[in-house]
Amino acid sequence: MTPVSDAKNASMASLALILAMVLWASSFIGLKIAFRSYDPQVVIFGRMLIASLCFLAVGRRLTHALHYRRGDYKLILFMAFCEPCLYFIFEAKAVENTTASQAGVITAILPILVMIGAALILKETISRKSWFGALIALAGVCWLTLESSPSANAPNPVLGNFLEFLAMVCATGYTISLKYLTARYSPFFLTAVQAFTGCIFYFPLLFLPSTTIPHQFHLVPGLAIIYLGAVITLGAYGLYNFSLKHVPANKAAAYVNLIPIFSVLLGWLILGESFTMEQMLAGTLIMAGVIISQK
C-alpha cells in the first residue's frame, strides 16, 4: 500500500470516527424524543428488537471467526448483563430526569472509570498523574450535578446525573469484559449478542404494572426508536469498526471525548437545551481531567 493510500485511509478513518461520535451523541436526543410518547421500557425493548432484526438480516456474518473457549459464556453473559441490560435501565431513567446535554457530558468520565477498573481488576499500573486527572474529572461531575436545577426537560437533574454515572459504571464492566472477549470474538458478534440478550431481558419488563403499553403509533417518537435501534447500533458500530482497520485502537478510543461536545451542540440545536456558565465550567473541568488522565 502506497503512502498516498495510507494517508487517504487514515483520513477516511478519522471522518468515520467523527461520524460515529456524532451518532452516539445523538442517541441522547433520540431517547428524549422517544420518551415524549412512549414508556422507557417500551423504548428500550423496541430499540433492542430493531437492532436484533437488523443483525438477523446479516446473520451469516455472526458465526465468522468464532473461537469459543470453555467457560466463555459466563463472561459473555456478564458483558451483556452490564450492557445493555443494566446500562439502558440506568440511562433511560437518567435521560428522563436530566438533560441530554448533561447526560452526554457525564459520558466523558468513562475512560476514567475504565482506568480505575483496570487498576483494580486487571492490576494495571496507573500513574499519579492519571489518578490526579481522575479526581479532577470526578470533581467536575459533582460540580455539574450540584449546579443543575429542575426544569421542564430535567425534572430531577441530580438523580438523573447520578443514574448516568451508574450507567457509565456498567459500561466499565462491559468494556473490561470486552478486553478479554475481543481476542476470540468479532465486535460484530458481541454487539449482536447484546441486542439479542437485551430483547430477552426487556420483554418481561413490558408486563410490569408500572409500564405503560402504547395504544397508538406516534410518528416522530416511533421514528426515534427505529433510529436508535438501526442507525445507532449498526451505523455507529460500522463506522467505528471500519476506523479500527486503519488507526490504532488507542487513537480511536480518544475520539470518545468528542461525545460530550456533540451532545451539548445537538441538545441545543434540536431540544433547545442550554448550559449555564457554571455548568460550562464544570464540563470543561471534566474534559480537562480526562485529558490529563489519558496523557
Buried (B, 14 or more C-beta within 10 A) or exposed (E): EEEEEEEEBBEBBBEBBBBBBBBBBBBBBBBBBBBEBBBBBBBBBBBBBBBBEBBEEEEEEBEEEEEEEEEBEEBBBBBBBBBBBBBBBBBBBBBBBBBBBBBBBBBBBBBBBBBBBBBEEEEEEBEEEBBEBBBBBBBBBBBBBEBBEEEEBBEBBBBBBBBBBBBBBBBBBBBBBBEBBEEEBBBBBBBBBBBBBBBEBBEEBBEEEEBEEBEEEBEEBBEBBBBBBBBBBBBBBBBBBBBBEBBEEEBBBBBBBBBBBBBBBBBBEBBEBBBEEEBBBBBEBBBBBBBBBBE
